[in-house]
Amino acid sequence: MSNARDQVQRLLALVPYLRENDGARVDDVAADFGVRPKQIIADLKVLWFCGLPGAQMGDLIEIDIDAAEGEGVIHLNNADYLARPLRLAADEALALLTALRTLREVTAGADRDAVDRAIAKLETAAGAGAAAVEGAAAHVHVEPAAPEIAETVNRGLAGKRRLHLTYDVPSRDETTERDVDPMRLVVSEGRTYLEAWCRLAEDVRLFRLDRIAGVKLLDLPSEPPPEATPRDLSNGMFQPSECDLLATVSLAPPARWVAEYYPTESVEEGPDGSLIIQLRVADTSWLQRLVLRLGGSATVLEPADLGAQIANTAREALSAYDDQL
């Protein structure tokens, strides 16, 4: 039985195969692709409606084949453009390289080798703009996990086996031990997360791979319960809850974008075009990094001790520059 995903993969291979083997018999093609002749004919009927974006009916791929299953030979025409060497625009190559570099950080072993080969081929396909694209892609930062951690997590996902995690929780300054049933890997804002059913919390949790201090592959199946559904991340990785710290932040006009980019509890117009926002914060170090990055355009009003801590960190950083003058 062939599903839609299998058919797409087969179609991508079928076109170059038929261009190299003009006049191939249906039975031979079916044998090479490991499917029945009936399936090859169904695939060819799909190809009749394929072509470049914006193509008219006369520009689509043409297939000449006997109607009877398993009989006759196949001739494919009007697909010469598929023989052209791949040439990508700089933005297209950069997008693909960025995705591949991100993927590389969540793979290990043979999978990582395959990604490395794909990166090398893509750099070649980028042609004359490869150097510029490579330079831009090199600035894409993905927080790496230890290779042995990534490999074990991937083995747990591939083999559907339970994992035992030793996990650092900076917001509570503690290290926890827990068993989890892995569900998937996700990448957001340069960091890789394992989404899993946590048997300690009895809920779906996201674990940053770079915060996993140790992981063991258990001889138990991964069996998330029916209610363990993947989280909807369309609104971002962070999903605020009532348990998170409520912070009040003043945003100068250059930092007003923060109110649109991050989920807020309230937004009020302040003097001189500023905003006063309230937002939930699960990790205070994240808010500290954000405020420092805004370079004086943001001030934490509440909690006051957190605002004072961030201000002190900023003064210490500035004093380091003074010492060098």
Salt bridges, closest charged atoms under 4 A:
ASP22 OD1 - HIS75 ND1 3.11
ASP27 OD2 - ARG25 NH2 3.49
ASP28 OD1 - ARG25 NH1 3.48
ASP43 OD2 - ARG10 NE 2.53
ASP80 OD1 - ARG19 NH2 3.63
ASP116 OD1 - ARG104 NE 2.51
GLU123 OE2 - ARG101 NH2 3.84
GLU134 OE2 - ARG101 NH2 2.62
GLU143 OE1 - HIS141 NE2 3.19
GLU174 OE2 - ARG172 NE 2.58
GLU177 OE1 - HIS164 NE2 2.63
ASP179 OD1 - HIS164 ND1 2.66
ASP181 OD1 - ARG162 NE 2.84
ASP181 OD2 - ARG199 NH2 2.76
GLU195 OE1 - ARG184 NE 2.39
ASP203 OD2 - ARG205 NH1 3.20
ASP210 OD2 - ARG208 NH2 2.75
GLU242 OE1 - ARG280 NH2 3.25
GLU269 OE2 - ARG256 NH2 3.12
ASP283 OD2 - ARG211 NH2 3.30
